[in-house]
Amino acid sequence: MDAMKKEALQSIEKMPETATIEEIMYRLYVLDKIAKGREAVRVSKVVSVDELKKEMRQW
């Protein structure tokens, strides 16, 4: 089984029986964002805080 699918299923199983579809979808959304953030860090596709501040001032 794909690692991401396994992680998603385990996360859903830990949720209470009363969890709504919106809560489940949000949990999966957060897991996806965390995975994408970890991958960005792994491939050094990140910016420093100073670079971010500089970009924000340009807006």
Long-range contacts (C-beta under 8 A, 24 or more apart in sequence): 4-31, 4-35, 7-31
